[in-house]
Amino acid sequence: MPIPWLEVDTPFPDPASALSERDGAPGLLAAGADLSAARLLDAYRHGIFPWFSEQQPILWWSTDPRMVLHTADFRVSRSLRKTLKKIDRSMAGGGPWEVRFDSAFAAVMRACAAPRPDQAGTWISPQIVDGYGELHRLGHAHSSELWFEGRLVGGAYGVGLGRMFYGESMFALLPDASKAALAYLVHFLRGEGVQMIDCQQETSHLASLGARPMPRADFLRRMRSALAQPPIAVWKPRLLGDGFFDGNAGNKALQAAPGSV
């Protein structure tokens, strides 16, 4: 089934018109256009995201169902719990571990684009790096970074609009480093009233962190409500505090009241 080709000034089609499972590319909505900041912002505000390899034209997607991580449902495994406690103590006491936001956005993107043993290539092309770099300069894209002894060892990045966050990719150079960066990001977002993180596509890794599929119509409805709220003014990581570790992994892991740590 053919999909629309977008020129620079062509608006996006209705996400509901994306291809279905029977079409062989479920969620594929359109191709073409560009990765300008204006185009990317318009895409995210309509629940659409780019995903393509360097050999392909720009491809735009709106998956159904949509993989979503509710910030209250983030899962903390036993090993991650130990890592997070170590990092929290280090940050409180001036140790070698540090979490930063937005101090090395381009470096996080480059690390996410680096080759991985289980992947033949990367979708984070130079075009993607340039496009999201511009979003970052405009204050719409953000990175959560884990540093050890002054070295960037893990991170995650995505797009923040209103009280909605769209996760894009993570990387780790040390065990649990990407999950730790995500944990601090989730904790911060929850404290700012962000209820869900868009994870786009369903994977077992995301499911292990607490993400679940949501019908596209429900996702778009909740997304529009989140976008109508004012944007986050200051992006600054917070200590997790003891409340983060009370009880079992899951909902109880993020029960600290906003601003209490």
MARGU-242025 format. One record per residue (C-alpha): residue in one letter; x, z, y. Coordinates in steps of 0.05 Angstrom, whole numbers, plus 5000, padded with zeros to 4 digits. Each point is the difference from the previous one (the first is absolute). Example, Ala and Ser with C-alpha at 12.3 -4.5 7.8 and 13.67 -1.06 7.14 Angstrom:
SETOR residu    u    w    v
SETOR      A 5246 5156 4910
SETOR      S 5027 4987 5069
//
This chain:
SETOR residu    u    w    v
SETOR      M 5000 5000 5000
SETOR      P 5031 4980 5068
SETOR      I 5012 5052 5054
SETOR      P 4998 4990 5075
SETOR      W 5063 4978 5036
SETOR      L 5010 5038 5065
SETOR      E 5031 4970 5062
SETOR      V 5029 5046 5053
SETOR      D 4934 5006 5036
SETOR      T 4954 5001 4938
SETOR      P 4963 5065 4989
SETOR      F 5000 5034 4933
SETOR      P 4942 4985 4953
SETOR      D 4955 5057 4975
SETOR      P 5039 5044 4951
SETOR      A 4940 4994 4953
SETOR      S 5018 4926 4990
SETOR      A 5066 5017 4966
SETOR      L 5011 4972 4931
SETOR      S 4975 5040 4941
SETOR      E 5029 5014 4932
SETOR      R 4970 4937 4970
SETOR      D 5037 4958 5053
SETOR      G 5068 5022 4974
SETOR      A 5026 5032 5064
SETOR      P 4953 5059 5014
SETOR      G 5001 5021 5072
SETOR      L 5034 4938 5028
SETOR      L 4963 4983 5065
SETOR      A 5039 4948 5040
SETOR      A 5068 4968 5013
SETOR      G 5039 4980 5061
SETOR      A 5002 5024 5073
SETOR      D 5058 5045 5020
SETOR      L 5025 5071 4998
SETOR      S 4995 5015 5074
SETOR      A 4983 5071 5020
SETOR      A 4931 4976 5024
SETOR      R 4986 4966 4933
SETOR      L 5023 5059 4959
SETOR      L 4960 5050 5041
SETOR      D 4938 4956 4993
SETOR      A 5011 4996 4925
SETOR      Y 5006 5075 4990
SETOR      R 4939 5014 5043
SETOR      H 4961 4956 4952
SETOR      G 5029 5030 4936
SETOR      I 5046 4940 4988
SETOR      F 5074 5000 4984
SETOR      P 5055 4948 4989
SETOR      W 5035 4994 4933
SETOR      F 5042 4940 4980
SETOR      S 5068 4979 4975
SETOR      E 5052 4961 5040
SETOR      Q 4981 4936 4964
SETOR      Q 4927 5005 5019
SETOR      P 4961 4992 5065
SETOR      I 4973 5064 5031
SETOR      L 4945 5025 4954
SETOR      W 4946 5049 5024
SETOR      W 4964 5047 4953
SETOR      S 4941 5047 4997
SETOR      T 4997 5031 4931
SETOR      D 4938 5027 4966
SETOR      P 5004 5054 4979
SETOR      R 5049 5028 5050
SETOR      M 5051 5052 4979
SETOR      V 4994 5061 5045
SETOR      L 5037 5066 5003
SETOR      H 4957 5055 5031
SETOR      T 5049 5046 5035
SETOR      A 4966 5061 4969
SETOR      D 5012 4972 4930
SETOR      F 5075 4989 5003
SETOR      R 5031 5025 4934
SETOR      V 5063 5041 4998
SETOR      S 5035 5000 4932
SETOR      R 5042 5059 4978
SETOR      S 5065 4963 5013
SETOR      L 4977 4976 5068
SETOR      R 4978 5071 5018
SETOR      K 5070 5025 4988
SETOR      T 5030 4944 5042
SETOR      L 4951 5013 5057
SETOR      K 5014 5075 5001
SETOR      K 5075 4985 5004
SETOR      I 4990 4951 5057
SETOR      D 4953 5047 5038
SETOR      R 5050 5058 4996
SETOR      S 5056 4954 5021
SETOR      M 4961 4975 5061
SETOR      A 4982 5071 5020
SETOR      G 5071 5025 4992
SETOR      G 5042 4941 5026
SETOR      G 5021 4976 4931
SETOR      P 5020 4930 4977
SETOR      W 4929 4974 4989
SETOR      E 4959 4973 5058
SETOR      V 4934 4962 5008
SETOR      R 4992 4955 5060
SETOR      F 4946 4952 5024
SETOR      D 5017 4934 5033
SETOR      S 5075 5012 5009
SETOR      A 5021 4941 4956
SETOR      F 4939 4955 4990
SETOR      A 5040 4936 4989
SETOR      A 5046 5034 4951
SETOR      V 4940 5025 4959
SETOR      M 4972 4930 4998
SETOR      R 5067 4970 4978
SETOR      A 5006 5053 4945
SETOR      C 4929 4985 4976
SETOR      A 5018 4927 4997
SETOR      A 5064 5011 4959
SETOR      P 5000 4973 4928
SETOR      R 4973 5046 4947
SETOR      P 5015 4999 4925
SETOR      D 4927 4990 4981
SETOR      Q 4986 4945 5050
SETOR      A 5021 4927 5003
SETOR      G 4996 4997 5076
SETOR      T 4969 5031 5061
SETOR      W 4940 4985 5043
SETOR      I 5032 5034 5060
SETOR      S 5030 4936 5029
SETOR      P 5037 4993 5066
SETOR      Q 4933 4977 5029
SETOR      I 4967 5065 4978
SETOR      V 5058 5042 5027
SETOR      D 4995 4965 5068
SETOR      G 4924 5006 5003
SETOR      Y 4997 5073 4983
SETOR      G 5060 5014 5043
SETOR      E 4960 4975 5059
SETOR      L 4941 5044 4980
SETOR      H 5048 5059 4998
SETOR      R 5026 4984 5070
SETOR      L 4928 5000 5024
SETOR      G 4987 5068 4968
SETOR      H 4955 4977 4943
SETOR      A 5048 5002 4940
SETOR      H 5035 5063 4977
SETOR      S 5052 5024 4950
SETOR      S 5008 5066 4964
SETOR      E 5073 5011 4982
SETOR      L 5038 5049 4955
SETOR      W 5072 5012 5019
SETOR      F 5055 5037 4962
SETOR      E 5065 5018 5034
SETOR      G 4986 4948 5053
SETOR      R 4984 4944 4950
SETOR      L 4932 4967 4993
SETOR      V 4981 5010 4927
SETOR      G 4925 4987 4998
SETOR      G 4942 4977 5042
SETOR      A 4932 4968 5009
SETOR      Y 4969 4957 5055
SETOR      G 4932 4975 5021
SETOR      V 4952 4986 5056
SETOR      G 4962 5054 5038
SETOR      L 4937 4982 5040
SETOR      G 4950 5051 5025
SETOR      R 4996 5052 4945
SETOR      M 5015 4949 4946
SETOR      F 5066 4989 4965
SETOR      Y 5018 4938 4960
SETOR      G 5057 5013 4952
SETOR      E 5047 4941 4987
SETOR      S 5061 5019 4958
SETOR      M 5048 5056 4979
SETOR      F 5072 5005 4976
SETOR      A 5044 5053 4968
SETOR      L 5075 5006 4991
SETOR      L 4994 5069 4969
SETOR      P 4948 5028 4950
SETOR      D 4933 5016 5034
SETOR      A 5026 4978 5068
SETOR      S 4944 4950 5014
SETOR      K 4947 5049 4976
SETOR      A 5029 5055 5044
SETOR      A 4998 4954 5061
SETOR      L 4928 4983 4982
SETOR      A 4982 5074 4991
SETOR      Y 5022 5017 5070
SETOR      L 4964 4939 5027
SETOR      V 4936 5020 4963
SETOR      H 5005 5071 5025
SETOR      F 5009 4976 5072
SETOR      L 4942 4950 4995
SETOR      R 4953 5051 4970
SETOR      G 5016 5048 5057
SETOR      E 4982 4944 5049
SETOR      G 4932 4988 4968
SETOR      V 5019 4938 4960
SETOR      Q 4959 5003 4936
SETOR      M 5024 4938 4963
SETOR      I 5060 4956 4992
SETOR      D 4990 4927 4980
SETOR      C 5044 4984 4940
SETOR      Q 4972 4929 4993
SETOR      Q 5011 4985 4926
SETOR      E 4990 5042 4938
SETOR      T 5062 5023 4963
SETOR      S 5014 5055 4950
SETOR      H 5053 5029 5047
SETOR      L 4949 5008 5056
SETOR      A 4950 5029 4952
SETOR      S 5051 5052 4979
SETOR      L 5003 5023 5073
SETOR      G 4924 5008 5005
SETOR      A 4978 4932 5025
SETOR      R 4935 4971 4973
SETOR      P 4964 4933 5006
SETOR      M 4942 4995 5049
SETOR      P 4950 4943 5007
SETOR      R 5020 4955 5057
SETOR      A 4934 5009 5037
SETOR      D 5009 5076 4999
SETOR      F 5072 4994 5022
SETOR      L 4983 4955 5059
SETOR      R 4943 5046 5022
SETOR      R 5045 5062 4999
SETOR      M 5058 4961 5031
SETOR      R 4957 4979 5060
SETOR      S 4981 5072 5012
SETOR      A 5073 5022 4999
SETOR      L 5021 4943 5046
SETOR      A 4948 5023 5051
SETOR      Q 5037 5065 5010
SETOR      P 5058 5009 5050
SETOR      P 5070 4984 4974
SETOR      I 5051 5053 4983
SETOR      A 5038 5017 5063
SETOR      V 5065 5030 4972
SETOR      W 5032 4983 4933
SETOR      K 5043 5059 4980
SETOR      P 5009 5029 4929
SETOR      R 4979 5072 4987
SETOR      L 5025 5051 4950
SETOR      L 4956 5003 4939
SETOR      G 4998 5076 4998
SETOR      D 4979 5044 4942
SETOR      G 4928 4977 5003
SETOR      F 5021 4932 4976
SETOR      F 5023 5029 4934
SETOR      D 4943 5048 4985
SETOR      G 4962 4987 4936
SETOR      N 5005 4938 4957
SETOR      A 5019 4930 5021
SETOR      G 4942 4961 5028
SETOR      N 4950 5021 5053
SETOR      K 5029 5070 5007
SETOR      A 5068 4972 5018
SETOR      L 4979 4983 5071
SETOR      Q 4956 5059 5019
SETOR      A 5042 5026 5057
SETOR      A 4959 4998 5064
SETOR      P 5020 4947 5051
SETOR      G 5054 5028 5046
SETOR      S 5013 5062 4958
SETOR      V 5069 4979 4977
//
